[in-house]
Amino acid sequence: MGCDVSSGRYGTALVVSGPSGAGKTTVCRRLLEIEPNLHFSVSCTTRLPRPGEEDGRDYRFLSRAEFEARIAAGAFLEYAEVHGHLYGTLKREAVERVRHGQDVLLDIDVQGARLVRAKVADDPLGACVVFVFLGPPSFGELERRLRHRATDPEDVIQQRLRNAREELEHWRDYDYVVVNDRVERATACLELILAAARYAVARFPASPWDRQTTGESG
């Protein structure tokens, strides 16, 4: 990621991850509504939009050729193929904003979170990334949510369920775990995690009281 201290405080990259059907999209949208200074990192994907999704808001919908061209250009912080489609996080959506003190929300799958974790392991800004595993209250509820979407054929649902069983085993790889039994409760948990992360020592490249101010007091 590289270190470029251009503000008095680094931002936080809040990575929210979990299996398909855990409710990541719903909870993340709610968090963005109550955190106006939180920037959503719009991922790229080669899959088609679902009903209600908008290009540039939910995802950047690309052709496979366009996606692969960005891979060749080194544009991605992470990318992976999931359920036959490519997904990726652009460096400019996350890294540059954190460098300049902005908080960023990344809604990515378990595989993508694993790649981000490996990417930032030895980077000075790696301590500014917080990983949250969002899980369902039960596997039965996860299956109900997947079927309720009514957007995927049965074979795709079965594949998602098989993947979810494996992904749920990785919750201990994260900094925090949140059970999404109610959207309001899960959102409140994420809000608290983000609030604490903003004051972590790793966010300050220099002691805050040694910085010259412009008449501000706190």
Buried (B, 14 or more C-beta within 10 A) or exposed (E): BEEEEEEBBBBBBBBBBBBBBBBBEBBBBBBBEEBEEBBBBBBBBBBEEEEEBEEEEBBBBBEEEEBBEBEEEEBBBBBBEBEEEBBBBBBEBBBBBBBBBBBBBBBBBBBBBBBBBEBBEEBBBBBBBBBBBBBBEEBEBBBEBBEEEEEBEEEBBEBBBEBBEEBBEBBEEBEBBBBBEEBEEBBBBBBEBBEEBBEEEBBEBEEEEEEEEEEEEE
